Amino acid sequence: MPDFSFESLAIARGATRIAGVDEVGRGPLCGPVTAAAVILDPARIPQGLADSKTLSPGRRVQIAVDIAASAVVCVAHATVEEIDALNILRASHLAMRRALEGLSLAADHALIDGNRLPPDLPCTAETVVKGDALSLSIAAASIMAKVARDAIMVDLSQQYPGYGWERNAGYPTKDHLRALLDLGVTPVHRRSFRPVHNILYQDKTITS
């Protein structure tokens, strides 16, 4: 389970506002990539913080409400157009930087999930591999990003029915891939991703 040890070490080194940063949405074929930055109040850490992937959708939403009520939070995105122009890694880093820059109270240190630091961050930072399972702040960010992006995909599923985004969040499930063949590519699909690219160029042999 995640704990506050990474944050405590940063505080011992002189930091006062530590933001956990995580992103969600690298793998889907459509929609934005979403990042969140969260500065927890050590005296008001919500119960149940964990890697968002280990929580049920309902539990994630409940904990997200608690996080929003007790922490400093910013959720930010990189668009489909930015993903196609930059590549998914650079777009993910852009969303992370935007989340940090958008905090109403600036962080002076960031804990970034993964093994690569985004460039041009507004504060000092360190990476934490599998940070959403180790750091409470990163776990909180993973929950906020996941809840926000899932809501976007539900909205998009109403605009573009038939792809199952309310269930698969845009990931390349069998029903999503079949819908790509049957219904075609939408404006919110990532054209740089191979299954979408193959449809556009009439290669009908896409596989999951």
N, C-alpha and C positions, 0 to 999 in steps of 0.2 A: 504493500500500500504506500502511496506517496506520503511524504512528511515535509517538515519545514527546515530540513537540515541545510539544503542549498541556500535558502534564504537567510538562515542564521549565519552561515559562513560569510555571505555578502555583507550582512549587517556588521559582523565582527571586523570586516575590512573597511568599514566606514560608510557603506551605503545606507540610505534611510528609506528609499522607496524602490522596492524591487518588483519588477513586472515579470510575470510569466507570460510567454508568448508561444502560441501554437497555431497551426493551420489545419484546415480540412478541405478536401476536394481536389487533391492532385490526380486521383485516378478516374473520376467520372469523364464521360464523353461530352458533357454539356454543362452549362452554368458556370458561375464564377468560382474562383478559389478564394476561400474566406479565412481570415486570420483574426485572432483576438489577443489583446493584451490585458492582463488583469493584475492590479496591485491589491493584494489582500491586506486587510487590517488584521494584524496578529491577534488582536483581542476579540475579533468577531469572525473567525474562520468558519464557514458553513460546514455542517456535518455532511458526510457522505461523499466528499470529493474523491474522485477516482478518474482513471482514464475513461474518456467518454465512450470508447468502444465497449467497455465492460458494463455499461448502464443501459437499462431499458429506455426507450424514448420518453415514456412518461416520467421516469425518475430524473432523466436529464433535464427536462423542462422544469420540474420542481426545484432542482438544485440551482438551475440557472436563475430562477426568481430570487433565491436566497443570495446568490453571488451578486446580482445586480443591486440588491438592497444593502449590501455591506461592503462592497469593494469598489474600486475605481476601474471602470471597464471601457474599452473601446473595441468595436468590431469593425473590420475594414475588408475590402474586397479588391481583387484584380479581375477585370472583365474578361469575357471570352476573347474579345479583340486583342487585349493585352497578352493573354495566354498564347494566342496564335502568333503574335508579333515577337514576343520575348522568349518563349518556351516556358514550360510549366514550372521549372525550378525558379527561374528568375521572376516569374509572375508571383509565385508563392512568397518569395523574399520581398517583393514590392508590397504585397498585402500585409506582411508582417511589419514592414517599416511604417506603413500607413497607420496600422493599429497603434504602434508605439507613439507616433507623432500626434495621434488624435486623442491621447489621454488628456482628460481635463486637469489632471495633476501630473506633471512630468515625472517620469521615472528617472532615477540616476543610475540604475543598473538593470539589465534584462537577462533573464534565463530563457534561452531559445531552445525549443525542442529540436532535436536532430543533431547532425554533426557538421553543419555548415553555417557560418554566421552570414546573415544578409549584409550587403554593403551599405555604408552611409547611414548607420543607425544613429539616433539622436542621443545615445548614452552608451556607456560601456556595457559590454555583454559577454556572455559565455554560452557555449552550447552544452546541452545535457542530452545525451543519447537515451532514447526511451524516456524522456523527461516527463511525459504525461503519466507514467507509472511511478515516478520517483519524487517529483516536486509538486507540492500542493498548488502553487501558483500556476504552474504549467497545466496541471490537471484542470484547474478552474478555467483556464484559457481554452483548453480543448473542448470543454463542455459548452462554453459560450459560442465558440466558432461552429460547433456541430449543430447546436440548436438554431442558430441564425441561418446557416446554410440550408438545413432541412426545411425551414419555413419558406425560404426563397424557392426551393425546388417544388414544394407543394403549390405555391402560387404559379410557377411556370407550368406545372402539370395541368392546371386549369386553362391556361392559355393554349397549350399544345397537348390536348388529350391523346391518349393511346400509347404513350411511351412508358407509362408506369413510374414516372419520376416521384410520385408521392410515396412509392414503396422502395424504389431502388436508388433514389437521390441522384440519378444520372449515371450510376455505375454501369459497366457493360454486362448486365445480366442477359440471359437468353431472351427474355421478353423485350428488353430494350433493343437488342441487336435485331430481333425479328421486326420490330416496329420500324427501325431504320430502313430495312429492306422494303417493307410494305408501305410506309407513309412518307419516307424520304427524310432528308436533312432539314432541320429547322434553323432559324437564324441564331439560336442559342447553342448550337452544337459547335464543338471545337474542331475546326477544319484541319488543324495540324495533327490530330490524333488519327491513327491509322484506320480504324474501322470507319470513321466518317470520311476520311480522305478516299478510301477505297470505294465507298458508295458514290461519291462525287465523280470519280473517274471510272465508274461503271464496272468495277471489279466486284462481282456478286458473290465472292467466295469468302466473305468475312466469317470469322469464327470467334467464339467466346474464349 
